[in-house]
Structure formats: structure tokens, C-alpha cells
């Protein structure tokens, strides 16, 4: 592929072939050597052939069609390369410059500044999750302490806490999940008092 030098390339017609000038080495190059795609390169060469044929016949109707098609193709080249494209229409005997397309605006981040925090619902969910986590941890510790040894119950509670900690940390700022995280963290934290009492 050929690189583009500067902020503009020039579309020219040589015989019945389209060429682009303004490359890194300043030479004219075939459109196939640019990152235009074969379909656009074919269209440029077809435009050059039609332009040469219309120029030979001297038809004014054909000249208008060739000029419009040239501007359209120059716009596609400008869009593909991201630079301005100037070209000399050999039939209309005029110079045209097609600017590069404007950069696409980045979408603004989604924000809901006016939305109130749902404290009542959030705290209710957090309380339910806290009770669930507390009961589950105490049930696990009680079952292991009665069946094996108290240290096994402490080790199991430690494994559960360490396993949940990364997920809770990642979810602490997610709008809805943060209430579940609050409840789970509170329930697990409180359950450690019961786990230590059961184990020892």
C-alpha cells in the first residue's frame, strides 16, 4: 500500500487510467496501491475511461455526467483516505477540491443527573441480602463445626469471604448491583462474629 503525503491528494486522468498524486514519494500511483478497496479503484478507472471517451466526442451532456461522477468519486476517496482530494476534470476543464469528511463526534456519556437515589428500595434489598448472607454463613459454619472441627468452619468462612470479595469490589459502583453488594458485604461481615462464636 502507498502512504499519503500531507493532507491532500490529487486525482488525475492519464490517458484512460486514473492516478493519484500526493504520495509519500511525490509520484503518481495507481488507485489499487492505496487503501481504497478494489471496487472504488475499479470505479475510478471506469470514470477515467468514460471521461476520455466523452472528451473525444465533445458531448456537453456527457461532460456534466462525468463532472458529477468525478466529484462523487473524489468524495469517496476523501472519505476512504481521510484527506482532501483535488482533481482536474479533463472534460469540464475545471479544478475541484473535495474536503475530507468531518470527524465523527463522540457520543456523550449517558448520565441521569436528575434521577434520585432509591434509598428505600435499595436499603430494603440490601437488608434482605444481608440476612440471606448471614444465615448462609452461619449455617455453613455450624454444620462444619459440628461435623468436624471449629477451625474447618473458620477456614470455610474465610474461603467464601475471599471468593466473594473481588466480585463485591467490582460491583460496588454499579447503580443497581451496589445495593446487593452492600447487603452481601454487611451480612458476611456480621456473620464473622457468629462464625467465631460457633468455632470457638
C-alpha positions in Angstrom: 0.0 0.0 0.0 1.1 3.5 -0.7 1.1 6.1 2.0 -0.3 9.7 1.6 2.0 12.7 2.0 0.4 15.8 3.6 -3.3 16.5 3.9 -4.3 16.3 0.2 -4.1 14.0 -2.8 -4.8 14.9 -6.4 -6.9 12.8 -8.7 -5.8 12.9 -12.3 -6.6 11.2 -15.5 -3.7 9.8 -17.6 -4.9 8.5 -20.9 -7.7 6.2 -19.9 -6.4 5.5 -16.4 -7.0 7.3 -13.1 -3.9 8.1 -11.0 -3.5 9.6 -7.5 -0.6 12.1 -6.8 0.5 13.3 -3.4 2.0 10.0 -2.2 5.0 9.7 0.2 7.5 9.9 -2.7 5.6 12.5 -4.6 4.9 10.2 -7.6 1.7 9.3 -9.3 0.3 5.9 -8.3 -2.4 3.6 -9.4 -5.5 3.7 -7.1 -5.1 0.0 -6.5 -2.0 0.8 -4.5 -4.0 2.9 -2.0 -6.2 1.6 0.8 -9.4 2.3 -1.3 -10.6 -1.2 -2.0 -10.9 -2.8 -5.4 -14.5 -1.6 -6.0 -13.6 2.1 -5.7 -10.3 1.6 -7.7 -12.3 0.0 -10.5 -14.8 2.9 -10.4 -12.0 5.4 -10.7 -10.6 3.7 -13.8 -14.1 3.4 -15.3 -14.6 7.1 -14.7 -11.3 7.9 -16.4 -12.2 5.8 -19.4 -15.7 7.4 -19.7 -14.0 10.8 -19.3 -11.6 10.1 -22.1 -14.4 8.9 -24.4 -16.6 12.0 -23.6 -13.6 14.3 -24.2 -13.1 12.7 -27.6 -16.8 13.2 -28.6 -17.1 16.7 -27.1 -20.7 16.0 -25.8 -21.8 18.7 -23.3 -24.4 16.3 -21.7 -21.7 13.7 -21.1 -19.4 16.3 -19.6 -21.9 17.1 -16.9 -22.3 13.5 -16.0 -18.6 13.0 -15.9 -18.1 16.0 -13.7 -20.8 14.8 -11.2 -19.4 11.3 -11.1 -15.9 12.7 -10.6 -17.0 14.8 -7.6 -18.8 11.7 -6.2 -15.7 9.5 -6.6 -13.4 12.2 -5.2 -15.7 12.4 -2.1 -15.4 8.6 -1.7 -11.6 8.8 -2.0 -11.5 11.6 0.6 -13.7 9.6 2.9 -11.5 6.4 2.5 -8.2 8.2 2.9 -9.3 10.9 5.4 -7.7 13.7 3.4 -8.8 16.4 0.9 -8.9 15.3 -2.7 -8.3 17.8 -5.5 -8.9 16.8 -9.1 -8.9 18.4 -12.5 -11.9 17.4 -14.5 -10.5 16.9 -18.1 -13.9 17.3 -19.7 -15.2 20.4 -17.9 -11.6 21.8 -17.7 -12.1 22.8 -14.1 -10.4 22.1 -10.8 -12.4 20.8 -7.8 -11.4 20.2 -4.2 -13.4 17.8 -2.0 -12.6 18.2 1.7 -12.2 15.2 4.0 -15.3 14.2 6.0 -15.6 15.9 9.4 -14.6 13.6 12.3 -17.5 11.8 13.8 -18.5 13.3 17.2 -18.0 11.0 20.1 -21.3 10.2 21.9 -21.7 11.8 25.2 -21.6 9.5 28.2 -25.0 8.6 29.4 -25.9 10.4 32.6 -29.0 10.7 34.6 -28.3 13.8 36.7 -31.9 14.3 37.8 -32.6 10.8 38.9 -32.9 10.4 42.7 -31.2 7.7 44.6 -33.8 5.0 45.5 -32.9 4.8 49.2 -36.0 3.0 50.4 -35.9 0.2 47.8 -32.1 -0.1 47.9 -31.9 -0.4 51.6 -34.7 -3.0 51.6 -32.8 -5.1 49.0 -29.6 -4.7 51.0 -31.3 -5.8 54.2 -32.7 -8.9 52.5 -29.4 -9.9 51.0 -27.6 -9.2 54.4 -30.0 -11.6 56.2 -29.6 -14.2 53.5 -25.7 -14.0 53.6 -25.7 -14.0 57.4 -27.9 -17.1 57.7 -26.0 -18.9 54.9 -22.6 -18.3 56.5 -23.8 -19.3 60.0 -25.4 -22.4 58.6 -22.2 -23.4 56.9 -20.1 -22.7 59.9 -22.5 -24.6 62.3 -22.6 -27.6 60.0 -18.8 -27.8 59.6 -18.1 -27.1 63.3 -20.5 -29.9 64.5 -19.3 -32.4 61.9 -15.5 -31.7 62.0 -13.6 -29.1 63.9 -14.1 -25.3 64.6 -11.0 -24.4 62.6 -12.5 -26.1 59.5 -15.6 -23.8 59.9 -13.3 -20.8 60.1 -11.3 -21.9 57.0 -14.5 -22.4 55.0 -15.9 -19.0 56.0 -12.5 -17.5 55.0 -12.7 -19.2 51.6 -16.2 -17.9 51.0 -15.3 -14.4 52.0 -12.2 -14.3 49.9 -14.1 -15.7 46.9 -16.8 -13.1 47.1 -14.6 -10.1 47.8 -13.4 -9.5 44.2 -17.0 -9.6 42.8 -18.3 -7.3 45.6 -15.4 -4.9 45.0 -16.2 -4.7 41.2 -19.9 -4.2 41.7 -19.6 -1.5 44.4 -20.3 1.3 41.9 -22.8 -0.3 39.5 -26.1 1.5 40.1 -28.4 -1.4 40.9 -25.9 -4.0 41.9 -24.4 -1.8 44.6 -27.4 -2.4 46.9 -26.8 -6.2 46.6 -23.1 -5.6 47.3 -23.9 -3.5 50.3 -26.2 -6.2 51.7 -23.8 -9.1 51.0 -20.8 -7.3 52.5 -22.8 -6.3 55.6 -24.2 -9.8 56.0 -20.8 -11.5 55.6 -19.1 -9.0 57.9 -21.7 -9.6 60.7 -21.6 -13.4 60.2 -18.0 -13.5 61.2 -19.0 -12.7 64.8 -21.2 -15.8 64.7 -18.6 -17.9 62.9 -16.0 -17.2 65.6 -18.5 -17.9 68.4 -19.6 -21.2 66.8 -16.0 -22.2 66.1 -14.5 -21.5 69.5 
